């Protein structure tokens, strides 16, 4: 009935069960009369799929004024990160514009594009419900404005616009291409006038979902969603250029007018400001 020497010491050195796998059935048992201690549970992050040994990186995902702290596998691809963003925001991957030092490539891993701890991932895009809620009133407002415009004389003949147009075409106006539609250039649209006759430039910050209207005095940064409508009309005698207005409020007094917009960019400006660019 005597125990073999060393048995008690050997039993104390056996590890507690961690996950319920491997070893003999007695490997996780405590000596008789002692309370069994549960192994500490591993913390669970809100990141994507990760196994032991896979290196994680901490990210700050920013979308629609919301911020998400995410731990994600460094060897996962941009496409897999989009799936994770979908689970966080409800924004389908096809409607996401994900930015990290430019547009995030779907086929490369986060390690390959040198994502580091604390990196900010900007996400632009709207859910299907948001698009339906926002664009439908905008389109209805646009139709009402067009119907009202048809009852009036051409905009370029109205007194408030003539005082700007009579100054003539700006010397540094951007070249126009009549009968052609082009995407927005990578540089700001410049060489135009505002309603005061001062120079103005338009910068489209897609990664921030903003339109920047810059003058010599200041730069106004407008969220795309705050622009209710866009109105444009060719300038008589110079049909390769348009006069254009961004509706920032409920009345005509809230229109911000820009003159001598090259005609090839007019449709791209409207689609971008009214939120349709993300479907291209």
C-alpha positions in Angstrom: 0.0 0.0 0.0 3.0 2.4 0.0 3.2 5.0 -2.8 6.1 4.9 -5.0 8.7 7.6 -4.3 8.3 10.8 -6.5 4.6 10.2 -7.4 3.3 13.2 -5.4 5.9 15.5 -6.9 5.2 14.3 -10.4 1.5 14.9 -10.0 2.1 18.5 -9.0 4.1 19.2 -12.1 1.3 18.1 -14.6 -0.3 21.1 -16.3 -3.9 22.0 -15.8 -6.2 21.3 -18.8 -6.2 24.2 -21.4 -8.8 23.6 -24.0 -9.7 20.0 -23.1 -7.3 18.2 -25.6 -4.3 15.9 -25.2 -2.8 14.0 -22.3 -4.3 11.2 -20.1 -7.8 11.6 -18.5 -6.2 12.2 -15.2 -4.0 15.0 -16.4 -6.4 17.8 -15.4 -7.5 16.3 -12.1 -6.6 18.0 -8.8 -5.5 15.8 -5.8 -8.4 14.5 -3.8 -9.8 17.1 -1.3 -8.5 20.1 -3.2 -10.7 22.5 -5.2 -10.0 22.3 -8.9 -8.8 25.6 -10.5 -10.0 26.7 -13.9 -7.3 27.9 -16.3 -7.4 31.6 -17.1 -9.6 32.4 -20.2 -7.9 34.1 -23.1 -9.2 37.6 -23.9 -11.3 37.9 -27.0 -10.8 40.9 -29.3 -13.3 42.3 -31.7 -10.9 41.6 -34.6 -11.3 39.1 -37.4 -10.4 35.4 -37.3 -7.1 34.8 -35.5 -5.4 31.8 -34.2 -2.5 31.4 -31.8 0.7 32.4 -33.6 -1.0 34.7 -36.1 0.3 38.3 -35.7 -2.4 40.9 -35.1 -2.4 44.6 -35.7 -4.5 47.2 -34.0 -6.5 49.5 -36.3 -8.8 52.5 -36.0 -11.6 52.1 -38.6 -13.4 55.4 -39.2 -16.7 55.6 -41.1 -19.6 58.1 -41.0 -18.2 59.8 -37.8 -18.1 56.4 -36.1 -14.8 54.9 -34.8 -14.1 51.2 -34.3 -11.0 49.8 -32.6 -10.2 46.5 -34.3 -7.6 43.9 -34.0 -7.0 42.2 -37.3 -4.6 39.6 -38.7 -1.6 41.3 -40.3 -1.5 38.6 -43.0 -5.2 39.0 -44.0 -6.0 40.8 -47.3 -7.8 44.0 -48.0 -10.8 42.0 -49.2 -11.0 40.2 -45.9 -10.7 43.5 -44.1 -13.7 44.7 -46.1 -15.7 41.7 -44.9 -14.8 42.7 -41.3 -15.9 46.3 -42.0 -19.2 44.9 -43.3 -19.8 43.0 -40.1 -19.1 46.2 -38.1 -21.0 48.8 -40.1 -23.5 46.9 -42.3 -21.8 48.5 -45.3 -21.5 46.0 -48.2 -17.9 45.5 -49.5 -19.0 46.5 -53.0 -20.1 49.9 -51.6 -17.0 50.5 -49.5 -14.2 52.9 -50.5 -11.4 52.0 -48.0 -8.4 54.3 -47.7 -5.0 53.7 -46.3 -2.3 55.9 -47.9 -4.6 55.8 -51.0 -7.1 53.2 -52.0 -6.7 49.9 -50.2 -5.7 47.1 -52.6 -8.0 44.1 -52.0 -5.5 41.4 -53.2 -2.6 42.5 -50.9 -2.1 41.7 -47.2 -2.0 44.4 -44.5 1.6 43.4 -44.0 2.5 44.0 -47.7 1.1 47.5 -47.6 2.9 48.2 -44.3 0.0 48.7 -42.0 1.2 49.3 -38.5 -0.3 49.4 -35.0 -2.6 52.4 -34.5 -3.1 52.9 -38.3 -6.3 54.8 -39.3 -8.4 53.2 -41.9 -10.9 55.6 -43.6 -14.1 54.2 -45.0 -16.4 56.1 -47.4 -19.7 54.8 -48.6 -23.4 54.6 -47.7 -25.6 51.6 -46.9 -28.5 50.9 -49.2 -31.0 52.3 -46.8 -29.0 55.5 -46.5 -28.8 55.9 -50.2 -32.6 55.5 -50.5 -33.2 57.9 -47.7 -30.9 60.6 -48.9 -31.0 60.4 -52.7 -34.7 60.2 -53.2 -35.4 63.7 -51.6 -32.4 65.1 -53.6 -33.7 63.8 -56.9 -37.2 65.2 -56.1 -35.7 68.5 -55.2 -33.7 68.5 -58.4 -36.8 67.9 -60.5 -38.6 70.7 -58.8 -35.8 73.2 -59.4 -35.6 72.2 -63.1 -39.3 72.7 -63.5 -39.0 76.2 -61.9 -36.1 77.1 -64.1 -38.0 76.3 -67.3 -40.5 79.0 -66.3 -37.8 81.7 -66.1 -35.5 83.3 -68.6 -32.0 81.6 -69.0 -29.9 82.1 -65.9 -27.1 83.7 -67.8 -29.4 86.6 -68.8 -30.4 87.4 -65.3 -29.0 90.6 -63.9 -27.3 89.0 -60.9 -25.3 86.7 -63.2 -24.6 89.2 -66.0 -22.4 91.4 -63.7 -20.1 88.4 -63.3 -20.3 87.0 -66.9 -19.7 90.4 -68.4 -16.2 90.3 -67.0 -15.5 87.7 -69.7 -13.7 84.4 -69.5 -10.9 84.3 -66.9 -7.4 84.3 -68.3 -6.4 81.1 -66.4 -9.7 79.2 -67.0 -9.2 75.4 -67.5 -9.5 74.1 -71.1 -12.9 72.8 -72.1 -13.9 69.9 -74.3 -17.4 70.2 -75.8 -19.5 67.1 -76.3 -17.3 64.9 -74.0 -17.8 63.7 -70.4 -14.7 63.1 -68.3 -14.1 62.0 -64.7 -12.9 64.6 -62.3 -9.2 65.4 -62.6 -6.8 64.6 -59.7 -6.1 68.3 -59.3 -8.6 71.0 -58.1 -10.8 72.7 -60.7 -9.6 76.3 -60.8 -9.7 79.4 -62.9 -13.4 80.1 -62.1 -15.3 83.0 -60.6 -17.8 83.1 -57.7 -20.8 85.4 -57.5 -18.6 88.2 -56.2 -16.3 88.0 -59.2 -13.5 86.6 -57.1 -11.4 83.5 -58.2 -12.6 80.2 -56.8 -11.4 76.6 -57.0 -13.2 73.3 -56.2 -11.4 70.4 -54.6 -13.3 67.1 -54.2 -12.0 65.1 -51.1 -13.6 61.7 -51.8 -11.8 60.0 -48.9 -13.4 62.6 -46.5 -16.7 62.8 -48.4 -16.2 66.6 -48.6 -16.2 69.4 -51.2 -13.7 72.2 -50.5 -14.5 75.6 -52.0 -11.4 77.8 -51.9 -11.0 81.5 -52.4 -8.2 83.9 -51.8 -9.6 84.6 -48.3 -10.6 81.2 -47.0 -11.5 77.6 -47.8 -14.9 76.2 -46.9 -15.1 72.4 -46.2 -18.6 71.2 -47.0 -19.8 67.6 -46.3 -21.3 66.1 -49.5 -24.5 65.3 -47.6 -25.1 69.0 -46.8 -25.4 69.9 -50.5 -29.1 69.4 -51.3 -28.9 70.0 -55.1 -26.7 71.1 -58.0 -27.9 73.4 -60.8 -26.0 74.1 -64.0 -26.6 75.8 -67.3 -24.4 76.5 -70.4 -23.2 80.1 -70.8 -24.7 81.6 -74.0 -22.1 82.2 -76.6 -19.7 80.0 -74.6 -21.6 76.7 -74.5 -18.4 74.7 -73.7 -18.5 76.3 -70.2 -21.3 76.2 -67.6 -22.4 78.3 -64.6 -23.2 76.1 -61.7 -24.7 76.4 -58.2 -24.5 74.2 -55.1 -27.7 74.4 -53.0 -26.6 74.6 -49.3 -30.0 75.5 -47.8 -33.8 75.6 -48.5 -33.9 78.9 -50.5 -32.2 80.4 -53.5 -30.2 82.7 -51.3 -28.3 79.7 -50.1 -27.0 78.8 -53.6 -23.2 79.1 -54.0 -22.6 80.1 -57.7 -19.5 79.2 -59.7 -18.9 80.5 -63.3 -16.9 79.1 -66.2 -16.9 75.4 -65.2 -15.6 73.3 -68.1 -18.5 71.4 -69.7 -16.7 68.0 -69.7 -16.7 67.9 -65.8 -20.3 69.0 -65.2 -21.8 65.5 -65.0 -19.0 64.2 -62.9 -19.4 67.0 -60.4 -23.1 66.4 -60.1 -22.7 62.6 -59.7 -19.9 63.1 -57.1 -21.8 65.7 -55.0 -25.1 63.8 -55.1 -23.5 60.6 -54.0 -23.6 58.6 -57.2 -19.9 58.4 -57.7 -19.6 55.3 -55.5 -21.4 53.1 -58.0 -18.9 53.7 -60.8 
